[in-house]
């Protein structure tokens, strides 16, 4: 099977990677059928171009727009490079889009920006009308002086209109406007758009260019998105329903004329869940009550009834659930408080119903929403007219809408009510929030995939495809998977037969000694840097400490670097790759397990220690329960809840971690899974080997921990990787 030349006209290089022509052809065929695609490809598959090339070809021929999206900053830079390469072969109009917050020149919020836009446009429109009337009165004055009948009377009428417009202009100029957007509307922007489409420009380049011209690059970019071939953007432009609606409006096309391409698509599940989850803090509820105090409006009392009862219910609930010790130890980060009940509504709702003393929750909540909208419109007018220096957010509207959603949706499948607490770092007080946690992301994603023409979802870890299809709400997508195309001789993947690192076994001294010895061998026999992934940051710290003690001068391990939770990883990553004998200890659930490339000696060996299941928090258990009820019977190997929510995401993260090494055809390295559950040993229901794709299972070589150093020595010696004499085993 070969790709048609027409589909390859956007391919920017002379020769595709192995399997790339086939992938392009299969994606082109699927797009011709308006069919979604699940595309798993290991490094070296050329996933981005395999998806973009046929998508752009189909879009060009059928008047569609391609939107490629990622949640990884490094990958967005790669998209820009690929788009630039494409436009050298086949010119395309492409824009790279980021959120307003990252491109605003005056650093205002979303609502303020909207108001400034409206006020500025009204000012420019009024100035335009004034100029037209001024020109008209000049014409009428000349006609009157020449004795033309009726000219003087007509001019008087125009002068009256001019007086009115001048008063209006004085008011508008005294209000809040945006100088940058004003220049967009009044200056000649042809040079900007000529520059913009002369190449593929990054948001940073657009910001700098626009700043130099005193223009708003963000608004110009939105204006330039019409009749575009390719848009590069972040996940939230598509996964947030409200932003998505605006985004398609900026594109000036119907969703059915959009082809979406999602990179790192295994992350859509979590990102969609985050976008769907709704929260309301105690401080916002207090602010809403302050907003309502003394308000002369018949709807104020019912609004206070509802909001005050919900606020008190939240406080009563988390205070009842927290012990004195727990309250004293609340920190600056949100900590979950359980409020859900298995057979009834949650504790916040039950307390709300007990505390509420009004004429009817539904009626008074609706009145609160109506009042909130009225107040929000007043805040809009005040900012627009310059009576306020900033655009106030209506706390009543936010609170009332949240309470309405909480009562309407809190008992539905996949919605998990929660509370949270944190300590105010300024006052030291503990305060709470209510949260409606969305467990099933397809409630967000299904509408998106149904509405657009077709979608290509690509990742190195999308399998099992049926689970991805279920979780995201896809309808019979085409599926394709391509493993590592690089020479098998350049890699070894070992399953080390160390004890199964169940949580209950991790404190065993003998187990710790076995793991420490294994890690020492792995680091010592790696000619370059070593990446070590653990189930948690605490486990990474444990073995970093143990090996630091054992890092003797006669048998040095090199530089041992510890990644810690909550710390920035970029400086740490730079320090790691600048070394040639470092070992990095980190959590598999941190930011270095995916979306980051380590080339050559930057990371020769990668090891995953244990089966790094996530901590089974209430959130995870809620997702597991929701998946069990939603998909029970769908998955044939395990119960759906455990498989969908825990095991499959864990194995995907493990496979992502293994993919940090061997990033090119010339690269080589060793990959290690250290836990008996990865081996062919009979571990019953605890075995995870079968959760890997079949071709990856076939590459796994079981090995005893004491023999691993010999296997590594032989492999790296064969590749002449040691600088000087290899270490003595």
N, C-alpha and C positions, 0 to 999 in steps of 0.2 A: 504494500500500500504506500503510495507516495502522495505528498501534498501537491495540489494543483499550483501551477506557476502563479495564477492570479491571486491565490491565497497567500503566496510568499512575497508579493510585491512590497510589503512593508517590512520584510526581514532585512535587518541592517548589515548583516555580516555575510561573508562568502559561503561559509559552510555551517549548517546547523549541527548541534550536538547529536550524538547517537539518540535515537528514539524521538528527536524533536520534530522531524518531518511527519512522523506518524501521529504525534500528539496534535500538531497543527491541523492535520487533515481531519482527525476525529472531532476536534473542537469545532472546526468549520462546518462539518456535517451536522453536528448537534445544533449549532446556531441556525443553520438552514431550516431546522425543524422547530425552532423556538424552544429548544430543550435546555434545561439547566445541566451543568457539568460539575461533577466532583472529580478533581484532578489531584492525585497524590504523586509527587515527584521528589526524589531524593536530590541532594545537592548535585549539580552537574546536569540536571534534566533541562535546565533553561526554562523553568516554569513561566516566568514573567513574559518572555517573548512568545512562548508557545500559546499563551492565552491572548496576548495583545495583538499579535500579527493577524490571526484569523478574525478577531473581534473588530479590528480597525478596517479590514478588508470588507467584512459584511456590512459594517456601519456605513462605509463610504458608498457602497452600492445600493443601500436600502434606506438612506437618510436617517440613520440612527446616531446616537452619541454614546461613546464608551466612557465609563467612569471606573477608574481603578483605585482601590482604597486599601489602606493598611493601618494598623495601630502601632507600627514600629517605625521610629524616626529614621533609622538607618536604611530601612527598606524604601522609604519615601525618596531618599536621596538616590537610591538605585533606580527607582522608577524614572526620575528626572534624567539620569544618564541614559537609560534605555530609550526614553522618548526623544532625547536629543540625537541619539544614533539613528532612530527611525526617520526623523525629519531630514537627515542628510540623504536618505535614500528616496523617500516619498514624502514630500512636504505635508505636514499636518498642522492644524491649529490646536495648540495644547495650552492649558492653564493648570497651574499647581495651586491648590486652594487650601488655606488654613482658616481657622476661626478668627473672628473679629478681634478678640482679645490679644492675639499675637500680631495683629497688623494695624491696630489703631494708633494714630499719631498723637492723640490727646488723652488716651487712657480713660475712657468713660465706659460705663456699663451698657448692656444691651438696650435696656429701656431708654436710657439717656440718648444713646446713639439714634434710636428710632425717632425720638422727639426732635433731636437736632436736625436730622434729615428732613423731617416734615416741615419744620420751621424755616430751614434754609431754603428749601425748594419753594415754599410760599413766598419768601422774601424775593427770590430771583424772579418768580412768576409776576409778582407785583411790580418789581422794577421794570420788567419787560413791558407790562401793560402801561406803566407810567411813561416809558420812552415812546411807545406807540401813540399814546394820547398827546404827548408833548409835540411829537412830529405832526400830528393831525391838527392841533391848534395853530401851529405855524402855517400850515397850508391854508387853513380857514382865515387866518389873519391877512395873509397875502391876497386871498380871494375877496375879502371884505374891503381891503384897500383899493382893489380894482373895481369895486362897485357891484360885485356879484350878489344877486338877490338871495337873502336868507343866510348868507355866510356869517354875518355878525351874530345872528341869533344862535346858529349852530355852534359857533365858537364859544359863546357864553355857557352853553350846556356842557361843552367839553371842559371848560375851565372849572366848572363846578365838580365834574368827575375828577379832575386833576387834584383839586383841593382835598377831596375825600381820600384819594390814593396817597397823597402826601402825608395825611394824618395816619393812614394805615402803615405807611413805610416807617414813620417815626416810631410807631409802636413795635413793629417787627424788628427794627434795628436796635431798639432798646431791649429786646428779648434775647434768648439764647440761640446762637447760630454757630455752625462749624465753618471756620475759615477755609479749611482744606476742602470740604465738600462744596462750599461756595465757589471755589476756583474750578472744581470739576465741572460745575454747571455753567460757568461764564468764560472760562479760558478755552483755547484751542487745544484739544487733547489728541489730535491726530498723531503727533510725534510720539506720544506715550504708546498708543496702540501699534504704531509702526515698529517701535522698539520691542513691545511685548511679544508680538507674533513673528519677529525676526528670528527668534530662538525659543527654547523652552526655559522660562524664567522661574526661579525659585521665589517663594514668598519674601525671603530676606532681600533678594535683589529688587523685587517690586517695591518693598517698603523703602529701601534706600533711594531708588530712582524717584519715587513719588515725593519723598521728603525733600529731595533737592529741588523739585518743581513746585513745592507747596501744594501738592495734590493729595487726595485720599486714594491711595492705591487699592484699598479693600473695595471701595465702592466702584472704582474703575474696573477692577477685576470682575466684579459681579456684572457690570454692564457689558464687559467683553466676552461673557460666557455664552452668548447667543451664537448659534451656528458654529459651534466648536466641535472638533473631532474627538478630543481626549481631555478628560479632567482627572487630575490626581488629587485625592483628598483623604481626610481622616475618616475612620469608621463612623464617628458621630454624625457626619453629614447624611449618612444613610440609615443608621440604626435609631436615631432619635426621630420619632414620627413628625414632630412639629418642624424640626430643622429640615427634615427630608422634603416636606411639602414646599417650604420656601426654596430649598436647593433646586428642585425641579422647576420651580417658577423662574429662578434665575437662569436656568438652562433654556427656558422658553420652549420646553417640549413636554409632551405627555410622558408619564412613566413607561408606557408601552413602547416608547421610542428610545429607551435607555438600555444598554447592555452593561451590567455591573460585573466587575472582576474583583474578587476579594482575595487578598494575599493573607498568609498566616490564618487561613480560615478556621483552623481549630480553635482560634480565640473568639470567634463570633459568639459562641454560646455564652461565655462569661461577660463579654462586652454588652450583648443584648440584655442580659439579666441586670447589669448595672444601670442601663438606660431606662429600664422599666421599673426599677425599684423606686419607691416614693418615701420621703422622710419629712417629718415636721418636728422642729425643736421646741422645747419648753420656752425658750427665749422669744421665738417668733410668736407663740401663743400669747405670752405676756405683752409683747409689743402690739399685738392686735387688740388686746383689752385696753391698753393705754390709748390706742388710736380711737377706740369707741367711747372713751370716757368723756362725758359732757357733750356728746354729739347730739344735735337737735334733729333727729330723724326717727320716724316711727319704727324703722327696722332695726335701730340700734339695740333696743332691749332684747328682742329675740336673738340677735347676733351674739350679744353678751351671754345669754343663757346657754347657747350651744358651745361657744368657744371656752367659756369659763368652766363648764362641766367637763369638757374633754380635757382641758388643761389639768384640772384637779384630779381627774381619773388617771391621767398619766403619772402624776406625782404620787398619788396614793399607791398605785400599782408598783412602781419601782421601789418606793420606800418599804412596802410590805415584803418585796422579794429580796431586798438586800439585807444581809446581816450587818451588825455594827462593824465587824471586822472588814467585811467587803466594802462598806461605805467609806471607812477610813482609808482604804487602799485604792480607791478609784483614782486613776491617773489622768493624764491630759489627752489620751486617745479614747475614742468611743469603745465602751465595753458592753457586750450584749447582756441583756436581762431577759430571761425566758418569761413569756406571758401567754403562750399558746396553750390551748386545751385540746385533747384528742377528740372529744365528743361534744364540744360546745364552742361558743364564741370565745375569743381571747379575754384575758383578765381586764385589759383596758376597756374593751367594749362593755363588759359586764359592769365594771365600775361606773362607766359613763351612763349607762342606763339607770343605775341606782341613784346617781348624783343629779341627773338631769331633772329639772323642775320647770317644764314649759308646756306649751300647748300641743306640741308634736314635733319630734326631731326632724322629720323630713321637711315639714313646712318651714320651721325656723331656720334650718340649714339653708334652704333655698333663699329665704329672705336675707340671710347673712351673705350669700354669694351675690345677690342682687345689689346689696349695699356696698359690698366690696368693689363691684364693677363701677358703681357711681363714684366712689372715692378715688378709684384708679383713674377714671376719666378727669376728675378734678385735679389730681396731681399732674396729669399730662398737660392740662391747660395752663396750670400755674408755671410749670417749667417752660412751656412753649412761649408764654407771655413775659418771661423774665422775672416773674414774682418769686421764683425760687432759683437758687444757684445750682441745684442738682435735682434730678428726677427721682422723687420719692417712690419707693416700692410699697404697694398696698399690702400691709400685713394681714388685714381682715380678709381680703380676697384669697390670699395664699392659705390661710388657716381654714376658711370655710370650704374651699375647694378640696383640701386634703381630707377634712372630716367627712365630706360627702362621699369621696372615693373610698375612704376607710369603711364606712358603714355599708356602701353598696357592694364592694368587691372583697372585703376582708375575709369573708367566709367561702370564697370560691376556690376550686381546685388550683393549686399552684401558687396561691397567695398566702404568705406566711407572716402573720402579724408578730412584730417584735418590739421590744423597748431597748433603749441604750442609755448609758450614763457616761459622763465625763466630768472632769474638774476644770473649772474656769481658772486658767493660770494667772489671772489678775486678782480675782476676788477670793479664790480658794474654795468657792461654793461648788457643790455638785448639782448638776442639772441634767435633764433627760431629753429624750426624743422618742417619738413613735415612728415605726418603720413598717411599711408594707413591702416585704421582701418577695420578689418575683422569682419563683423556682423554675418555671418552664419557659425558656426563652422563645419558643416557637410562637408565643402570643405576640411577640414583637416582630419576629423575622418572617413569619409566613405571609403577612400582608405585603411586605416588601417584595419577596420573591414571586408572589402572585401578580403584583402590579407591573413589574418591569418586564421588558421583552424576554430577556434570558439572563442567567448569571453563571459565571465560572468561578467556582470556589477552589482555591489551590492551596496546598500545604504539603510539607513533607510527612505529615502525620494525620491524615484524614480517616484512615481505616480504623475500625470497620465502617464501611460506607452506609450500611443500613441504619446504624446508630446515628450517624451524622444526619441522614435523611429524616429520621424520626424527630430528633431533637430540634432541628431547624425548620421543620414543616415543609420540606421539599417534596415535590410530586414527581416520582419516577425519574430522577435525573440520570443522565449518562454517567458512567463511572470509568475511570482509567487510573492505573497505578504503574509507576516506573521506579524500579530500585536504582541503587547506585550504578551509574554507567562507567565508573572508573575501574581500572584493573583490580580484580580480586586479590592479586598478589601484593597489592599495596596496602592491604589492611588485614588485621586479625581481630576477631571478636570472641572474647572468652567469657564463659560463665564460671566464675570461681566458686568452688565448693566449700565456701565458708559457712558457718552456722546460719540458719535462717534468723534474720535480725528482727524477730517480733519485738514489739515494744517491751514485753515482759522479759526479754532476753538481753536487752542492750546493756543492762547494768552488771551482767555476769563478768567477773574478772577474766576468766579464761577466754570468753568471746572477745572481749576488748583486746586482749593480748594477741589473739589470732588476727583480728582486723588490723591492729597496729603493725604487726609484722608484715602483713600483706601490703599495706600502704607504704611502708618503708621500702619494700622491694620494688613496688611500682614506681615510686619517685626515683630511686637510685638507678634503675635500669632504663629510665626514659632519657634519651638524648635530646633534651629540650625541656619545655614546660609541661606540667601535668595539671589537668583539671580534675578535681575531686568533688563529686556531688553527693550530698547526704540528705536524709529524709527531713532534716530541720537544721536551723542555724545552731541550735544547742548541740546537736551531734557533730556538726562541723567544728564547733569550738572544742568539744571533748577531744577529738582526735588531733586537732591542731596543737592542743596543749600537750598531749601525750607524745607526739612526735617532736615537738620543740624540746622537750626534756631529753629525748633520745638522740637529738641531732649532734652527735659527737664529732669531734674534729677529725678522728681517724676514718670515719665513714659518714661524711656529711650528706645531708639531704638537700642542701642548697637553701634557697630562700623560701620560707614558709609564710604564706599570706592568708590571712583570715578575712573573709567577707562577713560583715555583721548586719543584722536586721536594722532597717531604718537608716543606714548609711549610704551615701552616694557611691555608686559603683564605677563611675567613669574614671575617676582618678586611680582607683584600685586597678581597673582594667589596664589603664595605661602603664602603671607600674609593673603589672604582670607581663604584658607583651614586650616591655622594654628589657626584660630579663631573658636569660637563656638557660636558667636552671631552677626556675621557680615552681612551686606547687601552690595552687589556689584552692582553699577549702571553702565551700559555699553550700547553700541549700538548693536542692532541685527546684524549690518553689520560689526562688529568687529571680532576679532579672537577667542573670547570665546564662540561663539554661536554654534560651532560644533567642533568635533575632540578632545574635552576635557571632561574627566569624572569627576564627583563630586560624591563621594560615601558617603552614610550615612549622618551624620550631616554636611559634607562639603557643602551640598546644599540640604536642606529639601524641600524648596519651590522655584518654578520658576514662574515668571510672565512676560508676554509680554504685554507691554503697547501700545495700539493703533495697527493699522494695518501698519506695518513699511515698506511702499512702499519706494523704493529707490528714491533719488532725480532724477527727470526727466531731466537729462543732455542731451546735444546734442548726446552723445554716445548712451544713452538709447533710445532716440527718433529714432536714426538711426537704431538700432537693431529692435525696434518696427516696423518701416516702412519696413525694409527688411523682417522680419517675416510675416508681413501682405501680402506682395507681393508674398512671397514664399509659404505660407501655408494657404492663404485665402480659406475658405470653408472646411478646414480639421477639425478644432475644432468646435464642435457643440454648446458649451455653450456661448462662447464669440467670439468677433472678434479675429482672430489669433494673430495679432500684440500685443494687450494688454495682452492676455492670456499667450502667449508664452514668451514674453519679460519681463513682469512686475508681473502680479498677481501670476502665478504659481511659479516663483522663490521666490517671497515674502512668499508665504505659505510654501514652502519648508524650507526656512530659519526659519520661525516661528516653524515649526514642529521639526527642528533640535534643536532649543533652548529649546523647551519643553522636548526633550530627554536628556538634561543634568542631569536630576534627575531620580531616580529609575533605578539603574544600576545592580541590582541583585535580585534574588527571595525573599531575606529577606528585601530588601530596601523598604521604603515607603515614600510617599510625596504628596504634593499638587501642581497642575499645574493650572495656571490662565491665561486666555486671557481677558484683560481688554479693552473692546470696544464694543459698542452696535452692531457693524457690525458682531461680532462673534456669536451673539445670534440668536434665532429664530424670533426675531422681524422683521417686514416687512420693510426692508431697500432698497427694490427694487434692482436696479443694483449695489448698493453699498455693499450688503451683501456678505460676504466671507465664510460663514459657509459651503456652498455647495462645496467649493473648497477643503475641507478636505475629506479624504477617509471615506466611509460610517461608518465603525466601530469606527472611531475616532469621527465622528459626534454624534454617539449614546452614547458615553461616556460623551459628553459635557453637563453640567448641568447649565442652566441659573440661575443667582442669582443676587439679588439686592446688591449694594455695601455695604449697611449698615448691611446686613445679612451675609456677607462673613466671618467676624470674628467669628461668632457663629458656622458656618459650619466648619471652621478650628479648632476651639476649640474642637468641638465634635470629629472630625476625629483624631486629635493628642492625645486627651485624651483616645480614644479607643485603640490607639497603645502605650499608656503609655510612650509617648515621652517626656513629660515635666519633667524636673529635679526639683522636688519640686512642689509646688502649681502652677497651671496654672495661667496665667494673668487674671485679672478681665475684662470681656467684658463691 
